[in-house]
C-alpha cells in the first residue's frame, strides 16, 4: 500500500465519522420526550496517562449516538547514564484520537443492560527521542516515530446502573485496524522507514472500564 493510498484511507475514516454525526443530527427523534445524555470517563489500558472521554446521547428508546476523544496520553522522561561515554537521552510521547458510532441497548434487569454497536476511529501518536550528543549536528540528535491508525471497531459491553445518575460500564472493542507508521532516525538516516499494516484485534487489549454520569 502506497503512502498516498493510506492518506486517502485516513481521510475516508474522518469523513465517515463526520457523516455519522450528520446522520445522527438529522435522524433524531423529534418528540418532546427528554433524551438521555451520558458522559463517560475511562482509564485505557488501566493507565492514568491514557484516558478516554465519551459523550452519548439517546436517539430513540434503545439507540444512542456516541462521540469521544480516545487514547489521550502524554509522557516524558529523561535518562542519564552512569557511563561517561554515553549521553543524556530525553523521550517524549503524545497520542490522541477521535471515535464516533452508534450504540444499541437491551435491558437485562433493573441494574444491568447489554449494549453493542459499530464505530469509526482515528488515532495519531508520536514519540520523540533526543540524544544530547554535542558531537552530532542538531538535526541528527532527534529520532521521531509517528503512527496513524484508522479503525472500524465494534463495541460489546455491559452497563451497570449504580443509581439514577451514575453508571459503570465494561466493554471490549474488536475491530479491523489500518496503520501507517513513519520512523525518522536523525543519527542514522539509512534506518528511516515507512510501513503499512492491517490487523484484526482489540482496540484496548485489556478491555475498557468506564464511569459515567447521566443527565
N, C-alpha and C positions, 0 to 999 in steps of 0.2 A: 504494500500500500504506500503510495507516494504521499509526501507531506501535504500537497495541495488537496488530495482526496481526504486526508484526515481533517484538515481545517474545514473542508466542506461539510464533513460529517458533524463536527462540533457545532458549526453554525446551524445545522439541521436540528440538533438536540435543543439548542437555545430557542429556535423558532417554534419547535414543538411545545416547549414549556410556555411560551407566550400565547400560543394558540389555545392551550388548555385553560389558561387564565381567562382568555377572551370568551371561550365557550361557556366557562363557568359563570361569567358575569352575565351573559345573555340568556343562560338557561336556568336561572334561579327561579324557585317557586315564588310567585308574586302575591301569595296570600299574606294576610296580616299576622299570621302566627309567628310568634317570636322565634328566631332562629338561634340555635345553639352555637356558641363560639368558644373555642378552646385554645389555650396556649400551652405548648409543651417545651420542657427543658430536659435535655439528656446529656449524660457524660458518655460520649462514644468511646468504645474500647475500654470503658471504665477508667478513663484518664481525665484528670482535672484540667489538662491542657488541650483536650479535644472535645468540643461540645457541639450540640445541635439544638437549634431553636426553631420550632414549627408553629404554624397557625392553622387551625382547622375551622371551617365554617359549614354549618349544615345547609344543604341544598334542598333535600326532601327528607322524608321521615327517617330513612336509613342510609342516606347518601350524603357524604361530606366532600368538600374540596379542601385540599391542603397545599400549603406552600411554606418553605422554610430555608434557613441557612444551615448547612451541614458541614461537618468536618472543619469546624473553625478551630484553628490551633496556631500557636506561635511559641517558639522556644529559642534559646540561645545559650551557649556555654563557651567557656574558654579553657583550653588545655595548655598547661605549662609543663613541659617535660623536664625531668631531672637531668637528663643528658645535655650537657652544654653544647653538643654538636647539633642538637635539634632546635627547632624554633617554635615559638608560641603559635597555636592554632585557634582560631575563633570560628565557631559554627553557628549558623542561624537557619531557621526553617519556618516557613509560613504556609498555611493551606486554608482554602475557603471554597465553599461550594453552594450551589443552589439546587433545590429539588421541589417538584410540584407533582400533583397527581390527584386521583380520586380514591375515596375510601368507602367501602360498603360494610355495614354493621348488622349483626344478628344478635339479639338479646338471648342470653343463656339462662340468666336468673336475675334477681333484683340487684345483685352485686357485680355480675360478670357479663361481658359482651365479647363476641368474636368479631374481628374486623380483618379486611383484606382489600387489596386494590393495586392498580398499576401506577407507576411513577416514571418520570423522566428526570435525569440528574446530570449535572456537570460540576466537576471538581478540578481546581487548579492548585498545584503545590510547587514550592521552590525551596531548595536547600543550597546555601552558600557556605563554602569553606574558605577561610582566608588564612594563609600562612605568612607570618611576619618574618620573611626571609629577605634581609637587605641586599643580598647578592642578586636577587631577581628584580626585573623591571616591575613596576606597579601592576601592569596588565597581565603579568604571569603569576601573580601571587594568589589569584582568586579562581576557585573551581565552582562551577554552577551546575546544578541538576534541576531540571524542570519537568513537570508531569501534567498532562492534560487528559482527563478521563471523562468520557461521556457514557452514560449507562441507562438501562431500562430495567430497574429493579421492580420486583413485585412484593408488596408487603403482606405478611401474615402475622397476626398477633392477637393478644388477649388484653382486654381492658377491665380494670378493677375499680369500682366506684367506692372510694373511701367515705364520701358523703356527697351532698348536693353540689359542691363546688370543687372538690379535689379528687383527682383520679390518678391511677398508676397504670402504666402500660408496659408490656413486654412484647417485643416483636423481632422477627428475622426478615431480611430483605434479600432473597436470592435474585440474581438477575444476570443479564448479559452486559459486559462492560468492554469498551474500546479505549485503549490508552496510547497516547503519543508521548514519548519521552525524549528529552534532549540533554545530553551531557557535554559540558564545555569545560575542558581542562586547560586552564591558563598556563600551567607549568609544563604540560605535556600535550601540545596541540594534536599530536598524532593519535591520541586516545579519544578525541572528540567523536561522538556518535549520536545517531538518531535512530530510535527503534519504535516499532508499532506492534501492538499485541491486542488480542481479543480473547476473553475468557468468560466462563460461567462460574460465578462464585457468590458468596455472601457479601453484601455491601459492608457489613460490620461482622467480622468473624466470630465475635462472642455474642452477637445479638445486640439489641438496643433496649435499655431500660429508661423510662421517662416518667417524670412527674408532671401533671397537668392541672391547670386551673380553668374551670368552666364558668362562663358568664351566661 
